[in-house]
Amino acid sequence: MLSRETFHYTGQSKKVVLPHSKSLVAAELRMTPENLSRIITRFRGEILEVNGSGIVILNYAQLISLCGHIRA
């Protein structure tokens, strides 16, 4: 679903443009739309910035380090 064309790199941040609605992305990730929203909200500000259908990863290293610790 997400391809290389979905990601845009600008310096340290990485922008992900969601090619579908958040509910379809959540389904692809095998989670409910509510859980996807909770995760986005949890990391908004310090790690993520949300702008419409785009998500900018502000702190990629911190996001990767947290991936093994997420409990949605």
Contact map, one row per residue, 1 for C-alpha under 8 A:
111000000000000000000000000100000000000000000000000000000000000000000000
111111000000000001100000000000000000000000000000000000000000000000000000
111111100000000000000000000000000000000000000000000000000000000000000000
011111100000000000000000000000000000000000000000000000000000000000000000
011111110000000000000000000000000000000000000000000000000000000000000000
011111110000000111100000000000000000000000000000000000000000000000000000
001111111000011110000000000000000000000000000000000000000000000000000000
000011111100011100000000000000000000000000000000000000000000000000000000
000000111111111000000000000000000000000000000000000000000000000000000000
000000011111111000000000000000000000000000000000000000000000000000000000
000000001111110000000000000000000000000000000000000000000000000000000000
000000001111110000000000000000000000000000000000000000000111000000000000
000000001111111000000000000000000000000000000000000000011111000000000000
000000111111111100000000000000000000000000000000000000011101000000000000
000000111100111110000000000000000000000000000000000001111000000000000000
000001110000011111000000000000000000000000000000000001111000000000000000
000001100000001111100000000000000000000000000000000011100000000000000000
010001000000000111111100100000000000000000000000000011100000000000000000
010001000000000011111000000000000000000000000000000010000000000000000000
000000000000000001111101100000000000000000000000000000000000000000000000
000000000000000001111111100000000000000000000000000010000000000000000000
000000000000000001011111110000001001000000000000000000000000000000000000
000000000000000000001111111000011000000000000000000000000000000000000000
000000000000000000011111111100000000000000000000000000000000000000000000
000000000000000001011111111110000000000000000000000000000000000000000000
000000000000000000000111111111111001000000000000000000000000000000000000
000000000000000000000011111111111000000000000000000000000000000000000000
100000000000000000000001111111100000000000000000000000000000000000000000
000000000000000000000000111111100000000000000000000000000000000000000000
000000000000000000000000011111110000000000000000000000000000000000000000
000000000000000000000000011111111011000000000000000000000000000000000000
000000000000000000000010011001111111000000000000000000000000000000000000
000000000000000000000110011000111111100000000000000000000000000000000000
000000000000000000000000000000011111110000000000000000000000000000000000
000000000000000000000000000000111111111000000000000000000000000000000001
000000000000000000000100010000111111111100000000000000000000000000000000
000000000000000000000000000000001111111110000000000000000000000000000000
000000000000000000000000000000000111111111000000000000000000000000000001
000000000000000000000000000000000011111111100000000000000000000000000001
000000000000000000000000000000000001111111110001000000000000000000000000
000000000000000000000000000000000000111111110000000000000000000000000000
000000000000000000000000000000000000011111110000000000000000000000000000
000000000000000000000000000000000000001111111111000000000000000000000000
000000000000000000000000000000000000000111111111110000000000000000000000
000000000000000000000000000000000000000000111111100000000000000000000000
000000000000000000000000000000000000000000111111100000000110000000000000
000000000000000000000000000000000000000000111111100000001111011000000000
000000000000000000000000000000000000000100111111110000111110000000000000
000000000000000000000000000000000000000000011111111000111100000000000000
000000000000000000000000000000000000000000010001111111110000000000000000
000000000000000000000000000000000000000000000000111111110000000000000000
000000000000000000000000000000000000000000000000011111100000000000000000
000000000000000011101000000000000000000000000000011111100000000000000000
000000000000001111000000000000000000000000000000011111110000000000000000
000000000000001111000000000000000000000000000001111111111000000000000000
000000000000111100000000000000000000000000000001111001111100000000000000
000000000000111100000000000000000000000000000011100000111111001000000000
000000000001110000000000000000000000000000000111100000011111000000000000
000000000001100000000000000000000000000000000111000000001111111000000000
000000000001110000000000000000000000000000000010000000001111111100000000
000000000000000000000000000000000000000000000000000000000011111110000000
000000000000000000000000000000000000000000000010000000000011111111000000
000000000000000000000000000000000000000000000010000000001011111111100000
000000000000000000000000000000000000000000000000000000000001111111110000
000000000000000000000000000000000000000000000000000000000000111111110000
000000000000000000000000000000000000000000000000000000000000011111111100
000000000000000000000000000000000000000000000000000000000000001111111100
000000000000000000000000000000000000000000000000000000000000000111111100
000000000000000000000000000000000000000000000000000000000000000001111110
000000000000000000000000000000000000000000000000000000000000000001111111
000000000000000000000000000000000000000000000000000000000000000000001111
000000000000000000000000000000000010011000000000000000000000000000000111
